[in-house]
Amino acid sequence: MAEKNNDRLFFTCSLIEFMGRRLKRSREEITDILGKERLERIYEYADVFHCEPMEKVSETFIEETGAEMGGFDNVKKCRYTVPDYWDIGEVYERLIEDCYSDGDILKGIWEVYHSWINASISDFNTDFYYQPRDYIAACYQAGEVL
C-alpha cells in the first residue's frame, strides 16, 4: 500500500483532470500527451507547482507539449452537478494509493489512467466516482464494476 494522503499524487491527478477538462481530452490522452517523464517531473515537483494557480501550471504544460483541443467533454454531457477537478483528482489518488506501493506510484498513475476504470470514473452520469474508496479499488483489481 502506498502512503495515504499523498499530496504529490493528489496534485498530479488533479492536474490531469484539470487539463482533460480544459483540452476536452480523455484523461488517458492527457497522460499520453504528458508522457511518463513529464508525469514523473510533475509528481516529483508537485509541491512547487502547487504554489501556482492550476490554470497557470496547466497552460505551462499545454504550451510545452503543444497539446491541442479534442472532442471529449464529459463535463458538458453531465446531467447532474459536475464534481470539481480536485474531487476527481482525489478519487484517482486514493485508487492509486490503495493499489500500488510507494515505489510504484508512477507505474500506478500510468496503469490506472490507461485502464478500463478511467472511463467509469470519468462518467459523471453514474454514481461510480463517489463510491467508497475500498469498493473502487476492489473493482479495479477485479477488472470490472462489481
C-alpha positions as CSV (number, residue, x, y, z in Angstrom):
1,M,0.0,0.0,0.0
2,A,1.2,3.5,-0.8
3,E,1.4,6.4,1.6
4,K,-2.0,7.7,2.4
5,N,-2.9,11.3,1.6
6,N,0.0,11.6,-0.8
7,D,-0.2,15.3,-1.7
8,R,2.1,15.0,-4.7
9,L,-0.1,12.3,-6.1
10,F,-3.3,14.3,-5.4
11,F,-1.9,17.3,-7.2
12,T,-0.7,15.2,-10.2
13,C,-4.1,13.5,-10.6
14,S,-5.9,16.8,-10.2
15,L,-3.8,18.5,-12.8
16,I,-4.5,15.6,-15.2
17,E,-8.2,16.1,-14.6
18,F,-8.0,19.9,-15.0
19,M,-6.1,19.5,-18.3
20,G,-8.5,17.0,-19.5
21,R,-11.4,19.4,-18.9
22,R,-9.5,22.3,-20.4
23,L,-8.5,20.5,-23.6
24,K,-11.6,18.3,-23.8
25,R,-9.4,15.2,-23.9
26,S,-9.8,11.8,-22.1
27,R,-7.6,11.5,-19.1
28,E,-5.7,8.7,-20.8
29,E,-5.0,11.1,-23.7
30,I,-3.7,13.7,-21.2
31,T,-1.3,11.1,-19.7
32,D,-0.1,10.2,-23.2
33,I,0.4,13.9,-24.1
34,L,2.4,14.5,-20.9
35,G,4.3,11.3,-21.2
36,K,6.0,9.3,-18.5
37,E,9.0,11.6,-18.0
38,R,6.9,14.7,-17.7
39,L,4.5,12.9,-15.3
40,E,7.4,12.0,-13.2
41,R,8.6,15.6,-13.1
42,I,5.1,16.8,-12.2
43,Y,4.9,14.3,-9.4
44,E,8.4,15.0,-8.1
45,Y,7.9,18.8,-8.1
46,A,4.2,18.9,-7.2
47,D,4.9,20.8,-4.0
48,V,6.4,23.6,-6.1
49,F,3.8,23.5,-8.9
50,H,1.0,23.6,-6.2
51,C,2.1,27.1,-5.3
52,E,0.9,28.4,-8.6
53,P,-2.7,28.6,-9.8
54,M,-3.8,25.4,-11.6
55,E,-4.6,27.4,-14.7
56,K,-1.0,28.6,-15.0
57,V,0.5,25.2,-14.4
58,S,-1.9,23.7,-16.9
59,E,-1.1,26.3,-19.5
60,T,2.7,25.7,-19.0
61,F,2.3,22.0,-19.8
62,I,-0.1,22.6,-22.7
63,E,2.4,25.0,-24.3
64,E,5.3,22.7,-23.5
65,T,3.7,19.7,-25.2
66,G,1.9,21.6,-28.0
67,A,-1.3,19.8,-26.9
68,E,-4.4,20.6,-28.9
69,M,-8.1,20.6,-28.2
70,G,-10.0,17.3,-28.5
71,G,-13.6,16.3,-28.6
72,F,-14.1,14.5,-25.2
73,D,-16.4,16.6,-23.0
74,N,-17.7,14.6,-20.0
75,V,-18.5,17.8,-18.2
76,K,-20.9,19.0,-20.9
77,K,-22.5,15.6,-21.0
78,C,-23.1,15.5,-17.3
79,R,-26.8,15.8,-16.4
80,Y,-26.1,16.4,-12.7
81,T,-23.8,18.5,-10.6
82,V,-20.3,18.3,-12.0
83,P,-17.7,17.2,-9.5
84,D,-14.8,19.5,-9.0
85,Y,-11.4,18.6,-10.6
86,W,-10.0,18.4,-7.1
87,D,-12.7,15.8,-6.1
88,I,-11.9,13.6,-9.1
89,G,-8.2,14.0,-8.5
90,E,-8.8,12.6,-5.1
91,V,-10.7,9.6,-6.5
92,Y,-7.7,8.7,-8.6
93,E,-5.2,9.5,-5.8
94,R,-7.0,7.1,-3.4
95,L,-7.3,4.4,-6.0
96,I,-3.6,4.5,-6.8
97,E,-2.7,4.7,-3.1
98,D,-4.9,1.6,-2.4
99,C,-3.5,-0.5,-5.3
100,Y,0.2,0.5,-5.6
101,S,3.1,0.7,-3.2
102,D,5.1,3.9,-2.7
103,G,7.8,2.7,-5.1
104,D,5.2,2.1,-7.8
105,I,3.2,5.3,-7.8
106,L,4.3,6.4,-11.2
107,K,3.6,3.0,-12.6
108,G,0.2,3.2,-10.9
109,I,-0.6,6.6,-12.4
110,W,0.1,5.2,-15.9
111,E,-1.7,1.9,-15.4
112,V,-4.8,3.4,-13.8
113,Y,-5.3,6.1,-16.4
114,H,-4.8,3.5,-19.2
115,S,-7.2,1.0,-17.7
116,W,-10.9,0.4,-18.1
117,I,-11.7,2.2,-14.8
118,N,-10.8,5.5,-16.3
119,A,-14.0,5.6,-18.4
120,S,-16.1,4.6,-15.3
121,I,-14.6,7.4,-13.1
122,S,-15.0,9.9,-16.0
123,D,-18.7,9.1,-16.4
124,F,-20.2,11.8,-14.2
125,N,-23.7,10.5,-15.0
126,T,-23.2,7.5,-12.8
127,D,-22.5,7.3,-9.1
128,F,-19.3,5.3,-9.5
129,Y,-16.8,8.1,-8.8
130,Y,-18.2,8.8,-5.4
131,Q,-18.4,5.2,-4.2
132,P,-16.2,4.3,-1.2
133,R,-12.5,4.0,-2.0
134,D,-12.3,0.3,-1.0
135,Y,-15.1,-0.5,-3.4
136,I,-13.4,1.4,-6.3
137,A,-10.1,-0.4,-5.5
138,A,-11.8,-3.8,-5.4
139,C,-13.5,-3.1,-8.8
140,Y,-10.1,-2.0,-10.3
141,Q,-8.4,-5.2,-9.0
142,A,-11.3,-7.3,-10.3
143,G,-11.2,-5.7,-13.7
144,E,-14.9,-4.8,-13.6
145,V,-17.6,-2.9,-11.7
146,L,-18.7,-5.3,-9.1
